[in-house]
Amino acid sequence: MQLSQKEAQTLLKKYKIDFPKTEIFKENYIKRTDLKFPLVLKIDSPDIIHKSDMGLVFTGLKSLHDINQNLRTSATILKMHKIEDYNFQLQETITGDEIIMGMKRDTSFGPVILFGLGGIFVEVIKDVSMRIAPLTKTMCIEMIDSIKGIKILEGYRNAKPANKEKLAELLMKLSDISIKEKQIQEIDFNPVIVNDKKAVVVDARIIAENV
């Protein structure tokens, strides 16, 4: 089964993994939010794997009007696809480079950890590195440094370099989850946003055995 975002965030909190300030609700109209604009609106549903492909991710929302307009659009798309099991997820925006991290439990090798640049880099170029858990900090740094696009993280064209220490810490926490939470079969942190200060899991898809 796929964990809901509330369940996923509970797991992230347990392992002290950073994620954006978030509000989760069912209503398709809101009167206020305590989050800081600009915001991102997404759908959390066990019936949807790739929400962006369905047009159910809205970024750069700067007002309640923007939010409610896109809530109505989302409700229309969900109704069109006959999806009834869902929540809306509102998040503060995090800026930086997109990273993908994940784990898949292999029957022979155990948990295999993946790291790579996100967006088109993983979809088209498939620029990733993999190791078998448990990971040491040295292994995590090696995973980061071995991808072809490492120059992007090191500060391409005068951009501030990504915080590799925070990325390595996050990889170690992902490894820790994989070893300790044996009911979890797959983890997909996509994207993780990394900048010069932090690495934040913006979206977490976690598959666990039915227990």
DAPE-V758937 format. One line per field, one symbol per residue. ss: DSSP state (a for helix, b for strand, c for the rest). A space follows every 10 residues. Layout:
ss->???
This chain:
ss->cbccaaaaaa aaaacccccc cbbbbccccc ccccccccbb bbbbcccccc caaaccbbbb bccaaaaaaa aaaaaaaaaa ccccccbbbb bbccccbbbb bbbbbbcccb bbbbbbbcca aaaaaccbbb bbccccaaaa aaaaacccca aaaccaaacc cccaaaaaaa aaaaaaaaaa cccbbbbbbb bbbbccccbb bccbbbbbcc c
